[in-house]
Amino acid sequence: KSTTIRMLMGMMKPDAGEIRLLGAPIPESIERVLARTGYVPERPHLYPALTIGETLAYHAAFFSAWDERWATEMLGRLGLERGRKVGRLSKGETGKLMILLALYQRPDLLILDEPTDGL
């Protein structure tokens, strides 16, 4: 499963055959496809010293489609507090934050590697 996801995300090339995602060949169109894809890896890569709010601000800086009102609403629904340090989150809370970060851009496709682990 993880190998397949790595190929879908353009991190590995298949030994044979072709991969198409959202109708486009991978890895040739990976940048265009990734712009329309949300991804939650099995092992999150977050900065533990940052708060949830700082993490959201960091990610928002890279994406013009970031909707701060939506992010605030989602934090409330997920029971996450902006002031909590990422390094102090439980596995389930980290998973919720990762899903929120993957949904920020309203992707056409969401790829989740072990999405319910710890929830």
Secondary structure, 3 states (H helix, E strand, C coil): CHHHHHHHCCCCCCCCCCEEECCEEECCCHHHHHCCEEEECCCCCCCCCCEHHHHHHHHHCCCCCCCHHHHHHHHHHHCCCCCCEHHHCCHHHHHHHHHHHHHCCCCCEEEECCCCCCC
